[in-house]
């Protein structure tokens, strides 16, 4: 057993994985949570390691807490955005448009019924930026707690003892969230510096305007929000690699999730210490965690496939890549492949893209980024698990294995449930919008996938939608951010055990 030192996700998860089976206690839970006692369910780790109730004393379920918190954030943001002081015109914004914008910001989506640059002033932009930051950090904080409670096969009590013996504070919720905050601020600050000097030196912004634009887009990029302070999003920077490259690198890093970021950081620190012959008080296993391997390989495959597909489909399109030189075509292809999985910035006109490119974009938005990140979609882990389920069935095997690890059946059912519910929501919303609006099916599909995937790519219908469509899309954004988490935690935390079983019978399938 190796001893982790740093706060974070990877160290705790890996230490749990390394525990021998004999150290697992009765009442511990497999990955996915097939057994979770009532006492363990209600326990939340506090700073002292003693534990407090995960549900409040009034009996609130964690999913109710996070849904209520998000609702409160959205309503407060809506109220602030309806105020006349939030607009350039000095007139109050309608409740529905303010609600849509607040929901889009809090769910880090990026869709907007109003021109962000023209309609909102500094106060409005500040409110949107705060909602983005709260939305991104809030979700990560909640999912981080769930990951700590449900990730390993060891009881909460033993997990506290293990981390205490190892000198780690990973079980300290406050320390965990502080770690998340440090990572967020580091990458946002790094992007801020790049953008600030670029705006100052190349575009002749005043220092305060450059600072404001750099800060806003740094928060929007790392939180995968896709909001931009320009009417044409990032199209004006289509040939500026000093803007696009730092943005999509930040977006990509954020999309791999905090557990993977933490593991990369800890391994890098360990190698650096060994190279410099400096003492370090922790070790790590040679093999990377299964989650990190899935996320990194899955992200790489999606990046390459998405880039190649979009480059082929848009290379000679006069409305997008056609007029651009070779290097800019490659750069914009990478940008267009990264953004649909997470943020929603666009450096080319989405309306000018071919229907085939829209279909590729829909698929990328459906998959999204990694778990415990600010990305949306069904998540890379879910998609990979589904792939291996199908692969196992085709091979006629019984156990689903990924990289010398066997997946519990509860996790397989959880992945199927998340995908099924998401697909039902997408199909239902698409049919409803198709029947009640005049937009084309391609437009509606892109809008629905963009909302559910919390991406924010606009097919040219967001600003002109009727009121009922705006409200529906706002609900889709909220589902895209909360839905998979609520489903996953509900499955893991609400296990019922029958004291009897019905006789088996096999209906015909396929």
N, C-alpha and C positions, 0 to 999 in steps of 0.2 A: 504493500500500500504506500502510495506516494503522499507526501504532505504538501498541500497547497498553502500558499501564503497570502495570495492576493484576494481581494474581494472579487466577486463576479460569479458568472454562471458556469463557465467551463470547468473551473477548478472543482466546484462542488459536485457537479454532475459526474465528472470523471472519477472523483474520489469515491462516489457511491458505486460506480460501475466496477471499481477495482476491489470492492469488498468481497471476501469469500462468502459462499452461500451460507456457511454455518453462522455467520455474523448477522444474517438477516433474521428479523424477529417476526413472531406471529403478529398479524395485523398490518404488516408492511404491504406496500402496494406495488404491483408491476407497472411498467410504463403504460400509461393510459388509464390506470386506476381501476382494476377489477375488484379490489378490496380496499375499502376506505372506511374505517370505523367512524361512528358518530363523534366520538371524542377527538379523533384526529382531524375530522372534517372541520370542526369548529375551532381548531387551534391555529393561531397565527404567531409567527415568531416575532418577538419584540426585541428591543435592544439588549436586554439582559439575558436573553436566551430562556426565559421562564415560560413564555407563551401567553398569549391572550386570545380571546375568541375571534375567530375569523368572521363569523357572522356576528352582528351586533347583538346586544342583549335583547333587542326587540325581535330577534329571529330573522333578520334580513339575510338572504342568500347573497353570496359574492356577485352573482350576475345581476341581482337587483341593485346592489351598491354601485357597480360600475355603470349600469344603464341610467340610474338616477343621477350620478355625478355628471355624465355626459349631457343628460337632458338639462341639468341646471346650468352647465357651462354654455350650452347653446342658447337657452332662454336669456341669460344675462347678456351674451353677445348680441342677440337679436334686439334686445332693448337698447343697447348702446348704439347699434347701427341704425336704428330708426330715428335717432335724434338728429335734428337739423345741423348740429355742429360737426357731424361726421361726413357731410357732403360738401362738394365744391360749390354747389348751387345755393346752399343754405336752406334747402327745403327738406322736409322729412321724407325718409324712404318708406315705401309701403311695407307693411308687416311681412308679407309673404316673401318679398325680395330680400329683406333683412334676414328673415328666418333661413332662406335658402343659402345666403352667403355665410351666415354664422354656422350652419350645419356643414357646409362645404369646408370651411376653415377648421372647425373642431374635429372633423373626421379626416382632415388632411387630404382632401380630394382635389380641389382646385377648379371645379366647375363654378361658373358665375353667370347669373342672369343680367348683370350690369357690367359695364366697362370699368375694370378696377382702376385704371389710370385716370379716366375722365370723371367718374361719378364720385369716388371717395377722395377725401382730403387726407392730410397728415393724421388727424385723429382717427379717421376710418381705417387707414392703413395700419395704424398702431394697434387698433382693436383686432383687426384680422391677424396681424403678426402674433399677438398674444394668444389668440384662439388656436393658431397653428402650433405654437410652442406647448400650450397646455394640452392640446389634443394628442400631439405626438408623445409627450412625456407621460401623460396619463395612461394611455393604452399600454405603453411599454412597462410602466410601473405595475399595472395590474397583471399583465401576462407574465411578468417576471415573478410575481408572488405565486401565481398558479404553477409556473414551471418549477419553482423550489418545492412546492408542496406535492406535486404529482409526478416529478420526473424520475425519481429513484425507487429502489426496492427496499429501502430501509425506513424504519419508522421515524417520525419527526423527532422523538426523544433522542434516538441514536444519532440522528443527523446533527442535532445540536451538540452532542458529546463529541462526535467525530470532528466537527469544525472547530470546537473549542480546543481539543487536543492538538490539532494541526496548526493552531494559531491563526485560523482564518475567521473572518467575521462575515462570511457569506450568508450565514443564517440570520444575520442582523438585517432586518428589513431596511432600516434606515441606512445602513452601510451599502446595501445593494442599490437602493435608489440613488444614493450619492455617487456610486460608481457609474450608473447610467447617466446621471447629470454631467459628470466629468467628461465622459465620452462624447456626449452631445455637444457640450460647449467647446471641446477641443476641435472637433471637425468643423463646427460652425465658425469658430474663430479663425481657423486656417483658411476656409473659403472666403470669409470676410476680408482677410488681408489681401488675397489674390484679386478679388473683385474691386476692392476699394482703390488700390493702386492702378488697376486697369481703367476704371472709370475716370480717375483723376488724370492719368497721363495720356490716354488715347481719346477720350470722349469729352475732355474739358469740363467735367462736372466740377462744381464747387465742392469744397471738402465736406460740407454738411449734406449736400445732396448725394455725393458719392458714398458717404458713410451710411446714410439712410437706405439707399438702394442696395448697397452691399450687405447690410445687416438683414434686410427683408428677404433678399434672395438666398442668403446663407441659411436662414431659418426655414424658408420654404423648401430648399433643396434637401437638407438633411432630414427634415420631417416628411419628405416625399409629398409635399402639398401641391406643387405645381402652379401656385399663384405667382404671377409676375406683375410688375408695376408698369407694363407696357401693353398697349391695346392689341398688338400682334404677338404677344407672348415673347419668345426669344428669336423670332424670325429676323429681326434686325441685326442679330449677332450670328447669322448663319455662316459667315465666313471668318468669324473671329474665334480661333482656337483657344486663345487665352481666356475667353469667357466660357465657351462650351465644354472644354476638356475638364477644368476644375469642377464645373457643375455636375457633369455626368459621372465623374469619378466619385464625388461626394454622395450623389444619389445611389450609385452602385454599392459603395461601402455601407451606406445605411440600410440598403435592401438585404444584406446578408445576415442581419440580425445581431443583437448584442451578445448572445452566447458565442457566436463565431468570432466576432470582433475581439472579445475578451480572450478567447483561446489563442488567437493570432498574436495578440499583444503579449500574453504570458510566455508563449514559446519564443517570440522574438527577444524578449528580455533575457530569457534563459540562455539562448545562443550567444547573445552579446556578452553576457557575463562570463561564459565559458571562453569566448574568443579573447577577452581582455584579462582572463585569469583572475577574475574577481569573485569573491565568495558569494554564494546565494543560498538561501535557506529553504528552498523547495525544489522538487523534481517533478517531472511530468513523464507519462508513459510515451514510448516511441510512437505508438499508433494514435492518430488523431481520433477524436470522438466521432461517433457515427453521425451525429447531427451536423458537425462541421464538414465532414466528407460529403454528405448529401447536399448541403447548401452550396459549397464551393464548386463541386463538379456540376450540379444542376444549374447554377448561375452561369458557369462557363459555357455549358452546352446551349442554354437559351440565348446567351449573348452572341455566340458564333452563328447559330442557326437563324436567329432573328436578324442579325446584321446582313448575312448573305441573302436571305429571302427578300428583305426590303431593298437592298442594293440592286438585286436582279429586277425586281418589279418596278422600281422607280428610276433606274439609271438614265433612261432616255426620255423620261416624262418631262415635257417642257414646262409643266406647272410646278415641278418640284426640283429634282436633281439635274434636269437637262442642261440648264445654262451654267451650272457650276463646274469648276475645274476638278480634276481627278481627286486631289487630296481632300477638297471640300466635300465631294461626294462620299468618300470613305468616312470622313468625320461625321457627316450628317446621318449616314447609315447607322453608325454605332450609336449616335445620339437617339435616333428614332427607334432603335432596338432596346435601349436601356429604359427609356422613359415610359413606354406602355406598361412595363412590369411594376411600376412604382410611382413615379412622380407626376408625369403628365405635361412637362414642358415640351414645347415643340419648336424646332428651328426651321421647319418648312410648313407650308400651308396644308393643314389636314384636309381641307375641302378639295385640294388639288390632287390628292393621292388616289391611286386606282382602287377599285373595289376589292381586288385581291390583297392589296396592302392593308386595307381596312380589316379584312378577315384575319390576316396574320396578327394585326394589332389586337383584335378581339381575343385571340388565343393567348397572347402574351399577357393581356390584362386579366384574363380569367385565372391564369396561374399565379401571377403576382410575384412577391418576394419571399423572404424567409419568415418563419415564425419568430415571435418576440422581436419584431422590428416595426418600423412605422409604415411598412408596405401593406397593401391590400391583397385581394385575390384569395384563392383557396390555399395558397402557400406552396412553395417548392417541395417541402417535406411531404405534404399530402399528395401532390402529383407523383412524386417518386414512389411512394408507398403503393399508390394505385397501379403504377407501371409494373412493379414487382409482384403485385397480386395477380395481375393478368399473366405475366411471364410464368409465374409458378403454376397457374391453372393450365396454361398451354403445355408445360412440361409434364403435367400430371403428378406433380409433387404435392405434399400436404403442408409443409412448413414454409412460410415466407421468410427468406433469408436475404439480408443485405450486408455485403462486406463482412462476412464471418460473424454476423449477429442475427439472431432469430427475432422476428417481430411478434409480439403478443397479439392474440386474436382480437382483444379489445381495441387495440390501436387500429387494426384493419377495419373493424366495424365503424370506428370513429371517423376514419378517413372517408369511407363510403357514405356515411351519414352527412358529413360536411359537404361533399361534392353533390350529393343528391338534393339536399335542401337548397344549396346555391343555384343549381340548375333549375329547380322548380321555380324559384323566385325570378330568375332571369326569363324563363319562358313565359310565366304569368305576366310579368311587367311588360314584356315585349308585345304580347297579344293585346293587352289593355291599351297601350299607347298606339298600337297599329289601328285599333278599332275606333279610338276617340280623337286621333289627330290626323293631319294630312301629310306627315313626314314619311319619307321612304323607309322601307324595311332596313336598308343598310344604315341609314342615319339613326334609326331607333336602336338597332343592335349595338352600334358604337356608343351611343349615349348610355344605354343600360349597362353594358360591360364596363364603361368608364366609371359609372356611379357605383356599381357593386364592387368593382376592383379598387375603388377610391383613387382613381388615376387622374381624371380631370381633363382628358382630351375632349374637345368640343367639336362635334360634326356639323356645326352651324345651326343647331336647333335650340340650344339652351336659352338664349335670350328671347326667342320668339315663341316659346312654349306657352300654352294656355295655363291658367292657374292650377287646374287639377293635375296637369302633367308636372308642373314645378313641385307641387307637394309630394307627388309620387316619387320623383327623382330624389327629393330630399330624404324620403324614407329609405330609398335604395342606398343612398350614401351612408345613412346611419346603420342599416343592416350590413353593408359591406365592411364597416369598421367593427361593429359589435357582434354581428350575427355568428360568424364562425367561432368566436371566443365564447359566446354564450352557449352555443351548441356543445362545444368541446368540454367546457367546464360543467355544464349540466349533466352530460353523460358521465364524466369522471366522478362527480361529487354526489350524484344521486343514483346509487346502485340499489336496486331492489332484488331480493332473493326469494324466489318461490320455494315453497316447501313440498312441491309436487311437480311432475313433468307430464306433459301429454304424450300419447303414443306418436312415434315418428311416421311420417308419410311423405313421399317424394313426388311433388307435382312435376310436370314436364317443363323444362327450361331449354330454350334455344331451338 
